[in-house]
Amino acid sequence: MKNVKELLSPYMDRWIWKNSELVPLGGGGKREKKHETCQCQVIKYNHSSIPPWLFSPLPVADLFLTQYRKSSTPSHIYKHLFNELTHKFNSPTLCFTDGSKFHKISGHAFLVGSSCHSYRHRNSASIFTTELQAIHHCLQHILSSVPPPGSNPFLIISDSLSSLISIRKPSLTHPLISHIHLLLQACKAFSIPLTFVRSPSHTGITGNEQVDQAAKQAVHLRTLHKS
């Protein structure tokens, strides 16, 4: 069985792996830029001959719950609608993701089944980036133990409508979106069925509330997650 890096190698011309981290690269030749607080290195690297926006099919995002306004929809109705939505799938594995920011400190968390993981993010990250990072990290977790063919589908549930819409627009150049597309290609190659679902926050859905608390607690972690 190929690992994720081997599987993604045809698409990874524009990325390198460094100390288990994915580093986006641009053109322009070798140069080093040094600063008192950080060091970075830009290396000339060829772009992929297969641009992300040509990957197909585009990820499926179920936005059914978005049509119900939180101001006029009680929590028990949201729970009922959410249960109806998930029952359309064959015993899915529910994966909840969330990002959080407190003052200038940010964190993210994801929940796969009953396993919850939370991480501190860099302070300069926006809430949009932390939401994408949670989805990205969740996909990595799913691929780390590749389910056998024919496995039950995964539902990746996020309260970030902007993130799900952005993932559906592969022409966007955000590095995390580009890498999410690569991970989705790996899921497709491994025949892992998955669907994105938008679930509004603070509506009493158990997994949503759990991952929301985990993301809020992540901002108090001392160790930053490197990605």
C-alpha positions as CSV (number, residue, x, y, z in Angstrom):
1,M,0.0,0.0,0.0
2,K,1.4,3.4,-1.0
3,N,1.7,6.0,1.6
4,V,0.2,9.5,1.2
5,K,3.4,11.1,0.0
6,E,4.0,8.5,-2.7
7,L,0.4,8.7,-3.9
8,L,0.5,12.5,-4.1
9,S,4.0,12.6,-5.8
10,P,2.6,13.4,-9.3
11,Y,0.8,16.4,-7.9
12,M,3.5,17.6,-5.5
13,D,5.8,19.4,-7.9
14,R,4.9,22.7,-6.3
15,W,5.5,21.5,-2.7
16,I,8.2,20.0,-0.7
17,W,8.1,18.1,2.6
18,K,10.5,19.4,5.2
19,N,10.6,17.8,8.7
20,S,7.1,16.4,8.3
21,E,5.8,19.8,7.2
22,L,4.4,20.8,3.8
23,V,6.1,23.9,2.5
24,P,4.7,25.9,-0.4
25,L,7.3,27.1,-2.9
26,G,7.4,29.8,-5.5
27,G,9.7,30.6,-8.4
28,G,12.4,33.1,-8.8
29,G,15.6,31.2,-8.0
30,K,17.4,30.5,-4.8
31,R,17.5,33.2,-2.2
32,E,17.7,33.4,1.5
33,K,16.0,36.1,3.6
34,K,17.1,36.4,7.1
35,H,15.5,38.4,9.9
36,E,16.1,38.8,13.5
37,T,13.2,36.6,14.5
38,C,12.8,34.2,11.6
39,Q,14.6,32.6,8.7
40,C,13.1,31.6,5.4
41,Q,14.4,30.1,2.2
42,V,12.7,30.3,-1.2
43,I,13.8,27.7,-3.7
44,K,13.0,27.5,-7.4
45,Y,10.6,24.6,-8.0
46,N,8.4,23.7,-11.0
47,H,4.7,24.0,-10.7
48,S,2.5,21.0,-11.2
49,S,1.4,20.3,-14.8
50,I,-2.0,19.4,-13.3
51,P,-3.5,22.6,-11.7
52,P,-5.7,22.0,-8.7
53,W,-8.8,23.6,-10.5
54,L,-8.7,20.8,-13.0
55,F,-9.1,18.1,-10.4
56,S,-12.5,16.5,-10.6
57,P,-15.0,16.0,-9.4
58,L,-15.2,19.0,-7.1
59,P,-15.8,18.1,-3.4
60,V,-19.5,17.6,-2.5
61,A,-20.8,20.1,0.1
62,D,-24.2,19.6,1.6
63,L,-25.5,23.1,2.6
64,F,-29.1,21.9,3.4
65,L,-29.1,23.3,7.0
66,T,-27.9,26.7,5.8
67,Q,-31.4,27.6,4.6
68,Y,-32.7,27.6,8.2
69,R,-32.1,30.8,10.1
70,K,-30.7,30.4,13.6
71,S,-32.8,33.3,14.9
72,S,-36.1,31.5,14.1
73,T,-35.1,27.8,14.3
74,P,-35.1,26.1,17.8
75,S,-32.2,23.8,18.6
76,H,-34.4,20.7,18.7
77,I,-35.4,21.4,15.1
78,Y,-31.8,21.7,14.1
79,K,-31.0,18.4,15.8
80,H,-33.9,16.7,14.0
81,L,-32.9,18.1,10.6
82,F,-29.2,17.1,11.2
83,N,-30.2,13.5,12.1
84,E,-32.4,13.3,9.0
85,L,-29.5,14.5,6.9
86,T,-26.9,12.0,8.3
87,H,-29.4,9.1,8.0
88,K,-29.3,9.6,4.2
89,F,-25.9,8.0,4.3
90,N,-25.0,4.5,5.2
91,S,-23.7,4.5,8.8
92,P,-21.3,7.4,8.2
93,T,-18.4,8.3,10.4
94,L,-19.1,11.9,11.6
95,C,-16.1,14.2,11.6
96,F,-16.6,17.7,13.2
97,T,-14.1,20.5,12.7
98,D,-13.7,24.0,14.2
99,G,-11.3,26.9,14.6
100,S,-11.2,29.4,17.3
101,K,-9.5,32.7,18.1
102,F,-9.2,34.5,21.4
103,H,-7.7,38.0,21.1
104,K,-4.6,37.2,19.0
105,I,-4.3,33.5,19.9
106,S,-5.9,30.9,17.7
107,G,-6.4,27.1,17.8
108,H,-8.3,24.4,16.0
109,A,-9.8,21.0,16.7
110,F,-11.4,18.1,14.9
111,L,-13.4,15.1,16.0
112,V,-13.4,11.8,14.1
113,G,-16.0,9.4,15.6
114,S,-15.3,9.7,19.3
115,S,-11.7,10.7,19.0
116,C,-11.1,14.4,19.6
117,H,-7.8,16.3,18.7
118,S,-7.0,19.9,19.4
119,Y,-4.0,22.1,18.5
120,R,-2.7,25.6,19.1
121,H,-2.2,27.6,15.9
122,R,0.2,30.4,15.2
123,N,-1.0,33.8,16.5
124,S,-1.1,35.5,13.2
125,A,-3.6,33.1,11.7
126,S,-7.1,34.4,10.8
127,I,-10.2,32.5,11.9
128,F,-10.7,31.5,8.3
129,T,-7.2,29.9,8.2
130,T,-7.8,28.1,11.5
131,E,-11.1,26.7,10.1
132,L,-9.3,25.5,7.0
133,Q,-6.5,24.0,9.1
134,A,-9.0,22.0,11.1
135,I,-10.4,20.5,7.9
136,H,-6.9,19.9,6.5
137,H,-5.8,18.2,9.7
138,C,-9.0,16.1,9.8
139,L,-8.3,14.8,6.2
140,Q,-4.7,14.0,7.2
141,H,-6.0,12.0,10.1
142,I,-8.4,10.0,7.9
143,L,-5.6,9.2,5.4
144,S,-3.2,8.2,8.2
145,S,-5.1,5.0,8.6
146,V,-6.6,4.3,5.2
147,P,-10.0,2.5,5.5
148,P,-10.5,-0.5,3.3
149,P,-12.4,-0.1,0.0
150,G,-16.2,-0.1,0.5
151,S,-15.9,1.5,4.0
152,N,-18.7,3.7,5.3
153,P,-18.6,7.3,4.2
154,F,-17.0,10.1,6.1
155,L,-19.0,13.3,6.7
156,I,-16.8,16.3,7.4
157,I,-19.0,18.7,9.3
158,S,-18.0,22.4,9.7
159,D,-19.8,25.5,10.8
160,S,-17.7,27.6,8.5
161,L,-19.7,28.3,5.4
162,S,-16.9,30.4,3.9
163,S,-14.5,27.5,4.2
164,L,-16.8,25.1,2.5
165,I,-17.6,27.5,-0.3
166,S,-13.9,28.2,-0.8
167,I,-13.0,24.5,-1.0
168,R,-15.6,24.3,-3.8
169,K,-13.6,27.1,-5.7
170,P,-10.3,25.4,-6.6
171,S,-9.1,28.5,-8.5
172,L,-8.5,30.2,-5.1
173,T,-4.8,30.3,-4.3
174,H,-4.9,29.9,-0.5
175,P,-2.1,27.3,0.3
176,L,-4.4,25.3,2.6
177,I,-7.1,25.1,0.0
178,S,-4.6,23.8,-2.6
179,H,-3.4,21.2,-0.2
180,I,-6.9,20.2,0.8
181,H,-7.5,19.5,-2.9
182,L,-4.5,17.2,-2.9
183,L,-5.7,15.3,0.1
184,L,-9.1,15.0,-1.5
185,Q,-7.4,13.5,-4.5
186,A,-5.7,11.0,-2.2
187,C,-9.1,10.1,-0.7
188,K,-10.4,9.5,-4.1
189,A,-7.5,7.3,-5.1
190,F,-8.0,5.3,-1.9
191,S,-11.8,5.1,-2.6
192,I,-12.6,6.9,0.6
193,P,-16.1,8.4,0.2
194,L,-16.6,11.7,1.9
195,T,-19.0,14.6,1.9
196,F,-18.7,18.1,3.5
197,V,-21.7,19.2,5.5
198,R,-22.4,22.7,6.8
199,S,-23.8,22.7,10.4
200,P,-24.5,26.1,12.0
201,S,-22.7,26.6,15.3
202,H,-24.2,26.6,18.7
203,T,-27.4,24.8,17.7
204,G,-27.1,21.9,20.2
205,I,-25.6,19.3,17.9
206,T,-23.4,17.2,20.2
207,G,-20.3,16.8,18.0
208,N,-20.4,20.5,17.0
209,E,-20.5,21.6,20.6
210,Q,-17.8,19.2,21.6
211,V,-15.3,20.3,18.9
212,D,-16.2,24.0,19.6
213,Q,-15.1,23.6,23.2
214,A,-12.0,21.7,22.1
215,A,-11.0,24.5,19.7
216,K,-11.5,27.1,22.4
217,Q,-9.4,25.2,24.9
218,A,-6.7,24.8,22.2
219,V,-5.8,28.5,22.3
220,H,-4.4,27.9,25.9
221,L,-2.0,25.1,24.8
222,R,1.6,26.0,25.0
223,T,2.9,24.0,22.1
224,L,2.2,25.3,18.6
225,H,1.1,22.8,15.9
226,K,3.4,22.8,12.9
227,S,1.8,22.4,9.6
